[in-house]
Every structure is written in C-alpha cells, then in structure tokens.
Amino acid sequence: MAAARTGDEVNPQRASSASQFYIVTGKVYTDAELDRMEKQQVIRLQNEIFGRLKQENKAKILELQRNKDRDELMILQETLLGKMELETEKRKDEAKFTPRTARSLYNNRRCPVPG
C-alpha cells in the first residue's frame, strides 16, 4: 500500500495525502530474474538491429547468393554483425529493465513490480 501526494512544486515537504492511497499488486522479481529479462531485451534489440541491417543490404546479399560467392557473403555477414554489436553497445540502455538505482530501491523495499 502507498499514499498518493501532490507534486513537489506545491508540496515541497513531499507529504503524503491523508485521504488518497493505492494498493500495488504484482510479483516480486529476484535479481537473477531481472538479469534474465534484461538479457532477453538485449537479444530483442540485437535482432531488431541485425534485421534492419540485413534489409538495408538486401540487394547485396541477394547478389552474393546468386553468384554463390560464399566468401564475400561471410565477410558481409561479419561486417553486419560487427555493426550490430557497435549499435547494440550504443543503445544498451534501451535494453535495461530497470536502472541500477531503481533496482536497488526495489530490492531494499521489496516492492512488487506490477505484472
């Protein structure tokens, strides 16, 4: 259970409302479960990026396949995988299930994540 409150601009003391409250229900996730969810998000992000890169290089891929140029196809694949890794690293925060600070608060209070 938690109490509602008005915003900081009109409530600088951050006092809770005496007449408004809400009940939070859900599952409490372990660090291992949160880590697993974040890894799944990274995989989804990598698939999205690699799919886009394949689409952008579709003509070149088809040409190499038609010409049965496996060596160049492997080089292109390695190049696209490298680009995917770089972009994934730049966008890694998108894959985070929760910021580390939020996770720390979550673990200390044992608040359930709505689910």
CNS distance restraints for C-alpha pairs under 8 A (distance, minus, plus):
assign (resid   1 and name CA) (resid  21 and name CA) 7.06 0.50 0.50
assign (resid   1 and name CA) (resid  22 and name CA) 5.78 0.50 0.50
assign (resid   1 and name CA) (resid  23 and name CA) 4.33 0.50 0.50
assign (resid   1 and name CA) (resid  24 and name CA) 5.96 0.50 0.50
assign (resid   2 and name CA) (resid  21 and name CA) 5.60 0.50 0.50
assign (resid   2 and name CA) (resid  22 and name CA) 5.47 0.50 0.50
assign (resid   2 and name CA) (resid  23 and name CA) 6.29 0.50 0.50
assign (resid   2 and name CA) (resid  24 and name CA) 7.53 0.50 0.50
assign (resid   3 and name CA) (resid  16 and name CA) 5.63 0.50 0.50
assign (resid   3 and name CA) (resid  17 and name CA) 6.12 0.50 0.50
assign (resid   3 and name CA) (resid  18 and name CA) 7.63 0.50 0.50
assign (resid   3 and name CA) (resid  20 and name CA) 6.01 0.50 0.50
assign (resid   3 and name CA) (resid  21 and name CA) 4.04 0.50 0.50
assign (resid   3 and name CA) (resid  22 and name CA) 6.19 0.50 0.50
assign (resid   4 and name CA) (resid  16 and name CA) 5.76 0.50 0.50
assign (resid   4 and name CA) (resid  17 and name CA) 5.53 0.50 0.50
assign (resid   4 and name CA) (resid  20 and name CA) 5.58 0.50 0.50
assign (resid   4 and name CA) (resid  21 and name CA) 5.29 0.50 0.50
assign (resid   4 and name CA) (resid  22 and name CA) 7.13 0.50 0.50
assign (resid   5 and name CA) (resid  11 and name CA) 7.93 0.50 0.50
assign (resid   5 and name CA) (resid  14 and name CA) 6.98 0.50 0.50
assign (resid   5 and name CA) (resid  15 and name CA) 6.44 0.50 0.50
assign (resid   5 and name CA) (resid  16 and name CA) 4.68 0.50 0.50
assign (resid   5 and name CA) (resid  17 and name CA) 5.05 0.50 0.50
assign (resid   5 and name CA) (resid  20 and name CA) 7.84 0.50 0.50
assign (resid   6 and name CA) (resid  10 and name CA) 6.80 0.50 0.50
assign (resid   6 and name CA) (resid  11 and name CA) 6.03 0.50 0.50
assign (resid   6 and name CA) (resid  14 and name CA) 7.59 0.50 0.50
assign (resid   6 and name CA) (resid  16 and name CA) 7.76 0.50 0.50
assign (resid   6 and name CA) (resid  17 and name CA) 7.65 0.50 0.50
assign (resid   7 and name CA) (resid  11 and name CA) 5.80 0.50 0.50
assign (resid   7 and name CA) (resid  12 and name CA) 7.90 0.50 0.50
assign (resid   7 and name CA) (resid  14 and name CA) 7.57 0.50 0.50
assign (resid   8 and name CA) (resid  12 and name CA) 4.82 0.50 0.50
assign (resid   8 and name CA) (resid  13 and name CA) 7.55 0.50 0.50
assign (resid   8 and name CA) (resid  14 and name CA) 6.24 0.50 0.50
assign (resid  11 and name CA) (resid  15 and name CA) 6.71 0.50 0.50
assign (resid  17 and name CA) (resid  21 and name CA) 7.44 0.50 0.50
assign (resid  24 and name CA) (resid 112 and name CA) 7.18 0.50 0.50
assign (resid  24 and name CA) (resid 114 and name CA) 7.12 0.50 0.50
assign (resid  25 and name CA) (resid 112 and name CA) 6.47 0.50 0.50
assign (resid  25 and name CA) (resid 113 and name CA) 7.63 0.50 0.50
assign (resid  25 and name CA) (resid 114 and name CA) 6.04 0.50 0.50
assign (resid  25 and name CA) (resid 115 and name CA) 7.80 0.50 0.50
assign (resid  26 and name CA) (resid 112 and name CA) 5.23 0.50 0.50
assign (resid  26 and name CA) (resid 113 and name CA) 5.58 0.50 0.50
assign (resid  26 and name CA) (resid 114 and name CA) 4.43 0.50 0.50
assign (resid  26 and name CA) (resid 115 and name CA) 4.96 0.50 0.50
assign (resid  27 and name CA) (resid 112 and name CA) 5.24 0.50 0.50
assign (resid  27 and name CA) (resid 113 and name CA) 5.89 0.50 0.50
assign (resid  27 and name CA) (resid 114 and name CA) 6.67 0.50 0.50
assign (resid  27 and name CA) (resid 115 and name CA) 6.16 0.50 0.50
assign (resid  28 and name CA) (resid 110 and name CA) 6.90 0.50 0.50
assign (resid  28 and name CA) (resid 111 and name CA) 6.74 0.50 0.50
assign (resid  28 and name CA) (resid 112 and name CA) 4.42 0.50 0.50
assign (resid  28 and name CA) (resid 113 and name CA) 6.07 0.50 0.50
assign (resid  29 and name CA) (resid  33 and name CA) 5.90 0.50 0.50
assign (resid  29 and name CA) (resid  34 and name CA) 6.46 0.50 0.50
assign (resid  29 and name CA) (resid 112 and name CA) 7.34 0.50 0.50
assign (resid  29 and name CA) (resid 113 and name CA) 7.33 0.50 0.50
assign (resid  30 and name CA) (resid  34 and name CA) 6.29 0.50 0.50
assign (resid  31 and name CA) (resid  35 and name CA) 6.01 0.50 0.50
assign (resid  32 and name CA) (resid  36 and name CA) 6.13 0.50 0.50
assign (resid  33 and name CA) (resid  37 and name CA) 6.23 0.50 0.50
assign (resid  34 and name CA) (resid  38 and name CA) 6.21 0.50 0.50
assign (resid  34 and name CA) (resid  97 and name CA) 6.90 0.50 0.50
assign (resid  35 and name CA) (resid  39 and name CA) 6.26 0.50 0.50
assign (resid  36 and name CA) (resid  40 and name CA) 6.31 0.50 0.50
assign (resid  37 and name CA) (resid  41 and name CA) 6.29 0.50 0.50
assign (resid  37 and name CA) (resid  97 and name CA) 6.81 0.50 0.50
assign (resid  38 and name CA) (resid  42 and name CA) 6.31 0.50 0.50
assign (resid  38 and name CA) (resid  95 and name CA) 5.93 0.50 0.50
assign (resid  38 and name CA) (resid  96 and name CA) 5.46 0.50 0.50
assign (resid  38 and name CA) (resid  97 and name CA) 5.38 0.50 0.50
assign (resid  39 and name CA) (resid  43 and name CA) 6.33 0.50 0.50
assign (resid  39 and name CA) (resid  95 and name CA) 7.73 0.50 0.50
assign (resid  40 and name CA) (resid  44 and name CA) 6.26 0.50 0.50
assign (resid  41 and name CA) (resid  45 and name CA) 6.15 0.50 0.50
assign (resid  41 and name CA) (resid  95 and name CA) 4.89 0.50 0.50
assign (resid  41 and name CA) (resid  96 and name CA) 7.29 0.50 0.50
assign (resid  41 and name CA) (resid  97 and name CA) 7.74 0.50 0.50
assign (resid  42 and name CA) (resid  46 and name CA) 6.11 0.50 0.50
assign (resid  42 and name CA) (resid  88 and name CA) 7.67 0.50 0.50
assign (resid  42 and name CA) (resid  92 and name CA) 7.24 0.50 0.50
assign (resid  42 and name CA) (resid  95 and name CA) 5.22 0.50 0.50
assign (resid  43 and name CA) (resid  47 and name CA) 6.12 0.50 0.50
assign (resid  44 and name CA) (resid  48 and name CA) 6.15 0.50 0.50
assign (resid  45 and name CA) (resid  49 and name CA) 6.17 0.50 0.50
assign (resid  45 and name CA) (resid  88 and name CA) 6.93 0.50 0.50
assign (resid  45 and name CA) (resid  95 and name CA) 6.99 0.50 0.50
assign (resid  46 and name CA) (resid  50 and name CA) 5.94 0.50 0.50
assign (resid  46 and name CA) (resid  84 and name CA) 6.49 0.50 0.50
assign (resid  46 and name CA) (resid  85 and name CA) 7.55 0.50 0.50
assign (resid  46 and name CA) (resid  88 and name CA) 6.26 0.50 0.50
assign (resid  47 and name CA) (resid  51 and name CA) 5.84 0.50 0.50
assign (resid  48 and name CA) (resid  52 and name CA) 6.27 0.50 0.50
assign (resid  49 and name CA) (resid  53 and name CA) 6.24 0.50 0.50
assign (resid  49 and name CA) (resid  84 and name CA) 5.95 0.50 0.50
assign (resid  49 and name CA) (resid  87 and name CA) 7.57 0.50 0.50
assign (resid  49 and name CA) (resid  88 and name CA) 7.62 0.50 0.50
assign (resid  50 and name CA) (resid  54 and name CA) 6.08 0.50 0.50
assign (resid  50 and name CA) (resid  80 and name CA) 7.07 0.50 0.50
assign (resid  50 and name CA) (resid  81 and name CA) 7.08 0.50 0.50
assign (resid  50 and name CA) (resid  84 and name CA) 5.76 0.50 0.50
assign (resid  51 and name CA) (resid  55 and name CA) 6.21 0.50 0.50
assign (resid  52 and name CA) (resid  56 and name CA) 6.18 0.50 0.50
assign (resid  53 and name CA) (resid  57 and name CA) 6.25 0.50 0.50
assign (resid  53 and name CA) (resid  80 and name CA) 6.60 0.50 0.50
assign (resid  53 and name CA) (resid  84 and name CA) 7.79 0.50 0.50
assign (resid  54 and name CA) (resid  58 and name CA) 5.74 0.50 0.50
assign (resid  54 and name CA) (resid  61 and name CA) 7.91 0.50 0.50
assign (resid  54 and name CA) (resid  80 and name CA) 7.63 0.50 0.50
assign (resid  57 and name CA) (resid  61 and name CA) 6.15 0.50 0.50
assign (resid  58 and name CA) (resid  62 and name CA) 6.09 0.50 0.50
assign (resid  59 and name CA) (resid  63 and name CA) 6.14 0.50 0.50
assign (resid  60 and name CA) (resid  64 and name CA) 6.19 0.50 0.50
assign (resid  61 and name CA) (resid  65 and name CA) 6.13 0.50 0.50
assign (resid  61 and name CA) (resid  73 and name CA) 6.83 0.50 0.50
assign (resid  62 and name CA) (resid  66 and name CA) 6.03 0.50 0.50
assign (resid  63 and name CA) (resid  67 and name CA) 6.17 0.50 0.50
assign (resid  64 and name CA) (resid  68 and name CA) 5.95 0.50 0.50
assign (resid  64 and name CA) (resid  69 and name CA) 5.19 0.50 0.50
assign (resid  64 and name CA) (resid  70 and name CA) 7.26 0.50 0.50
assign (resid  64 and name CA) (resid  72 and name CA) 7.02 0.50 0.50
assign (resid  64 and name CA) (resid  73 and name CA) 6.03 0.50 0.50
assign (resid  65 and name CA) (resid  69 and name CA) 6.32 0.50 0.50
assign (resid  65 and name CA) (resid  70 and name CA) 7.38 0.50 0.50
assign (resid  65 and name CA) (resid  73 and name CA) 7.38 0.50 0.50
assign (resid  69 and name CA) (resid  73 and name CA) 6.19 0.50 0.50
assign (resid  70 and name CA) (resid  74 and name CA) 6.05 0.50 0.50
assign (resid  71 and name CA) (resid  75 and name CA) 6.33 0.50 0.50
assign (resid  72 and name CA) (resid  76 and name CA) 6.09 0.50 0.50
assign (resid  73 and name CA) (resid  77 and name CA) 6.09 0.50 0.50
assign (resid  74 and name CA) (resid  78 and name CA) 6.14 0.50 0.50
assign (resid  75 and name CA) (resid  79 and name CA) 6.15 0.50 0.50
assign (resid  76 and name CA) (resid  80 and name CA) 6.14 0.50 0.50
assign (resid  77 and name CA) (resid  81 and name CA) 6.10 0.50 0.50
assign (resid  78 and name CA) (resid  82 and name CA) 6.12 0.50 0.50
assign (resid  79 and name CA) (resid  83 and name CA) 6.29 0.50 0.50
assign (resid  80 and name CA) (resid  84 and name CA) 6.04 0.50 0.50
assign (resid  81 and name CA) (resid  85 and name CA) 6.19 0.50 0.50
assign (resid  82 and name CA) (resid  86 and name CA) 6.31 0.50 0.50
assign (resid  83 and name CA) (resid  87 and name CA) 6.15 0.50 0.50
assign (resid  84 and name CA) (resid  88 and name CA) 5.94 0.50 0.50
assign (resid  85 and name CA) (resid  89 and name CA) 6.15 0.50 0.50
assign (resid  86 and name CA) (resid  90 and name CA) 6.38 0.50 0.50
assign (resid  87 and name CA) (resid  91 and name CA) 6.13 0.50 0.50
assign (resid  88 and name CA) (resid  92 and name CA) 5.60 0.50 0.50
assign (resid  91 and name CA) (resid  95 and name CA) 7.59 0.50 0.50
assign (resid  92 and name CA) (resid  96 and name CA) 6.98 0.50 0.50
assign (resid  98 and name CA) (resid 102 and name CA) 6.13 0.50 0.50
assign (resid  98 and name CA) (resid 103 and name CA) 6.05 0.50 0.50
assign (resid  99 and name CA) (resid 103 and name CA) 6.26 0.50 0.50
assign (resid 100 and name CA) (resid 104 and name CA) 6.13 0.50 0.50
assign (resid 101 and name CA) (resid 105 and name CA) 6.42 0.50 0.50
assign (resid 102 and name CA) (resid 106 and name CA) 6.01 0.50 0.50
assign (resid 103 and name CA) (resid 107 and name CA) 6.06 0.50 0.50
assign (resid 104 and name CA) (resid 108 and name CA) 6.16 0.50 0.50
assign (resid 105 and name CA) (resid 109 and name CA) 6.09 0.50 0.50
assign (resid 106 and name CA) (resid 110 and name CA) 5.50 0.50 0.50
assign (resid 106 and name CA) (resid 111 and name CA) 5.53 0.50 0.50
assign (resid 106 and name CA) (resid 112 and name CA) 7.72 0.50 0.50
assign (resid 107 and name CA) (resid 111 and name CA) 7.32 0.50 0.50
